[in-house]
Amino acid sequence: MLKRSLIAFFLCLTIFSAMPVMAMDGKEILAKVDRNLQPESYEMYRKLINIEPDGTKKEFVLYSVKKGQDKMVAMFLAPASEKGRATLRLGDNMWLYIPNVGKPLRITSLQSVVGGVFNNADILRLDYSVEYDVSELGESDEGYQLDLKAKTGAVAYDRLKMRVDKKALVPTVVECYAASGMLIKTLYFKDLKDFGDGFKRPSLLETDSPLYKGYKSVMVYAKINKKEFADEIFTLNYLPRVEELQ
């Protein structure tokens, strides 16, 4: 009896070990990419650098906070000429607050509050899965290839082609396309860094564009902390007080 039980046990082990492991689908991969790029709610410090064809650089330092999937605020800390300016994103809606100006101004995702190749959608990035569906999934030994289609016409880019590192599950390259099929820009995610508490993500984001030949923009992530915030912070009335959060 014992012998038969052992035979049955090892037979089951053989069968289960031979069964293929269920692979993740595109939606699951994109959800993991989102969480590996940024916590659902956090505060962050980063530097944006615009580089012109002649090598001239202009730098900005931003403090940003995000809550959930559709709320984000970013405030300029430097240069002095921009200090105190703040942007608010609620879903597809965006505003710019300028000290000494009567009320926040509406801005669009394709505009840029810093100039350069990064637009407002890049700077106030929500989770990719909020704005895009996975239309196609490819796989190689090195990683995944996700073709993403915008859920609405309000999104900055109609389609994305995202290459994902298979081990870290973070993007390495993202190509951004207009509805016409024209390549608008390419984003390069580099230098995986541990930001603490086991949170690792690329610390450097570079972009270039065939529409801005010779120009380049870089985003350097210095600090990212998981943190919860009250809904009050993500309102137009709170924009003049964002500096109180630091």
N, C-alpha and C positions, 0 to 999 in steps of 0.2 A: 504493500500500500504506500509506504513511504517512498519507495523507488518510483512508483507511478506518479506520485505528487511532484517529485523533483523533476521528472521528465516533462511533465505538463508545465511546470514553472519555467524551465529553461526554454521550452518551446514558445511560450508567450513572450519571453524576453527577446528571442530571435525575431519573432514576427514584428513586435513593436519597434525594434531597432532598425528593421528593414523598411519601415514605413517612412515616406518622405516628410520632412518638417514643413509645415504650412508656411509659405512665404508671406510677407507683409504685402498688402495691396498698396496702391498709390496714395490713397487717402490716409492710411496709417503712417506711411513714410513721411508725408507732408506734415502731419500732426507732430511727429517726433522732431522733424526739422525745426518747426516753430518753437517747440519747448527747448530745444538745444541752442537756438539762437538767442532766445530771451525768455525769462520767466514770465508768467502771465501778468504779474504786477511787480514793478521794480523801480529803482532810481538808478540813474546812469550819468557818468561824466564822459565826454568824448571831445575830440578835436577834429575840426573839418579844415582841410587844406585845399585851396584851389591853386593849381599850377598852370600858368600861361605858357604859350609856346616859347617865349624868350627866357623862361625859368623863373619869372616873377611869381612870388607866392603871397597869398593872403590867407591868414589863419583865423579861425573862430573857435571859441570854447563854449560848449553848451552843457547845461544841466537839464536832464530830462526825467520825467516820471510817466509811468504807464499803469493803467488799471484795466484788468479784464481784456476783452478783445477789441474794444472800440474807443478807448479813451487815452489820449496822450497829450502831454504838455512839454514844451521845450523852451528854455530861457537862455539868452545869451549872457555869458559871464565876461567875454572878451571878444574883440577889442573894446576899448573904452567907448568908441563911437556907437557901438551896438549894445552896450551893457543895459540890461533892464528890458530889452525887447523880449517878447514871449509869443509863442505860437500855441494854438489849441487845435486838436483834432478830435472830433466826435463823429465816428463813422466816416462818411465821405465828405463831411463838412470841415472846413479849416478857416481859422482866423489868425490875424497878426495884430498884436498889441504893441503900440509904440508909445513910450512915455510922452506926456504932454500933448498927445493927440486925443481928440474928444472921445472916440469910441473905437473898439477893435474893427479892423478891416477884413472883409472876406477875401480869401486867397484861394487859388485852385491847386490841385495836385501837380500839375505840370509846370507851374511857376516855381521860382526858387527864391527864398528869402536870403540866400547867401551868394547867389550867382553861381558860376561854375557849372559843372556837369550834373551834380546832384540836384534833383528837384524836391519839392515839398513832400511828395509821397515817399521818397527815399529817406528823407530826414525824419519824417514822422511815420515810420514804418509800423504798420499793424502786422498781425500774424498773416502769413501768406494764405493760410486756409480760410481766412475770413473773406478774402477777395477773389480767390481762384479755386477752380475745380481741376482735378487731375484728368486730362483727356487721354493721356497715353503714358504708359510706363515701360521703360526699357531697363535691362540689367546687363552688366558685364562683370568681369572679375574685379575691376577697380571700384565700381560704384553703380548707382542708379541714374537713369535719365528720366526726368519728369517733364512732360509737356503740360503746361498749365493754361487754362482758358479763363478769362475774367468772367465773374458772375454777372456783372452789370457794366454798362457803358460809362459809369462814373469813375472806373479804375484807370490809373495813369497809363498802364500798358495793357493791350488787348490780350497778348499771349506772352508767356515766359517759357524758355527752355532752361531747365535747371539740372546741373550735374551735382550729384550728392555723393560725398565720401561714404563708402559702405560701412566703415568701422565707426567713425565719429558721428555719422548721420547729420552732417552739416553741409551746406552748399559749398562748392568750390568755384563754380562759374554759373552766372545767371545771365542769359541773353534776353533782352527786353524788346518786344516787337509791337508796332502799331497794327491796327486792324487791316491796313493795306498790305501787311507783310514786311514793311520796312524795318530794319534793325535800328532801334533808337539809341541803345547803349548796351554795354556789357559790364557786369559787376564781377569783380574778382575777390573772393573771400580767402584771406591768408593768415598765417601765423596763429595757429591754435594755441590758446592760453587758458590757464586755470585761474578763474576769477574768485576762487574760494568756495568752500562747501561742495566741492566736486563739480562745480559748474564750469564747463569748458566750452569755449566757442572761438571762432576766428576773431582776433583782436584788430585786424586790419581789413578794411574794405576799400578797394580801388575801383575807379570807373573811368571809362573813356567812351567816346561816341563818334561815329562817322559824321555826325552833324556839327561837331565842334573839333575839327581836325587840329591836332597839336595841343589841345587842352586836356587836362587830367585833374581829377578830384580824388581826395583820399580822406577816409574817415578812420580815426584811431580811437579805439575803445580803451579807456583807462581804468574805469571802475564800474561794476554792475552789482547791485545788491538787491536781493528779494526784499520787497517792502510793501505793506498794505497802505492804501490811502482812502480818505473819505471822498465821496462823490462830489462834495462841495468844491474840491480843488479843480475839478474839470468843468468849470463854468466860466463864462465871459467875465463875470463880476470878480472872480478870484485872480485873473491874469495879472493885475498890478501887485499882487501879494505872493507870487510864486517864489520869490527869493527867500521868503520866510521858511520854506521847506528844507533848506540846506542845514 
